[in-house]
Amino acid sequence: MKEIFEHINLKEWRGLMAAVAMLGVALIFYFFGALHMKKSYRQSVDMISEVGNNISAAEKGRANQESEWQRWEQARRDMKDLDESYFYGPEDWAKEIRLDIQRLLDDSRLQHSQKKFEYVHFEREKINKVIVEFSVTGRYNTLKAFIHAVESFPKLLMIEKIDFLDIDPQRRGIKLRILLAAYYALS
């Protein structure tokens, strides 16, 4: 190895040293530059991962909001259906309620007393309530059929209360006081 260095002249020696120095500077620059690039690369990968997570969270949030919006739309359609199908209308509600109750009583062939009407106004809701009180007398099966007819009636007509007033064992009759509630929509 010494023989190789002995055959190199001063000019070649300086060139060799300059090349080694440039190689050293290039290696130093490479290591410091590469570390910076490596750190920058990791930061870029982390940032891309974070953006991907944010996009996933945003898509999930959007899907949740869309699902919630669909549920609210379904609720709006259900409320519209309720208004149109189950509540008595805002115009002739009193006449409709009276006719429906009279039709139910006539179909059941029960003896009934005079009906009393009480009107309940709800402040915050867009509906009101009519309570109809009357007494009926009949056999158990007939009363049961009447109660079933009221409960399965297509409009919002519900039994709020039933009081047993009298039992007639000779005629096998039962006398009840019934409170019906009917609901009508406001215009």
C-alpha angles and dihedrals in degrees: 000000000000089000091060092053091047092059093053114095126216095263092051089044091056091046091050091049091047089051091049090048091049089047089051092048090046091051092048091048090046094051095046093041092045092050089052091046091047090051091045090049091052091048090050092049091048091048092049090049091050092048089050090051090048091050091049091049091048092050091048091048091048091050090050092049092048090050090049091048090052090050090051090049089051090049090051091051090047091051091049089050090049091051093048101038110028109026122073112248124261095243111051099013096130093052093044093050093048092047094047093050091046090048091052091049093046092049091051093048091220123155107244139182130231112297122239118205124207120185121213120195119203114208101206104028126077092231136072132204134227119200115204118196124193142140125241132192125199148108121302095253092049092049090047091052091049092051090048091049090052093047093049094043112127096230125067096272112140139175108242099177142001122195122189106226105171143350118212107199093185095059093026089236132148124204117210135180109217130194113200123190121207124185127211131186123241118232 
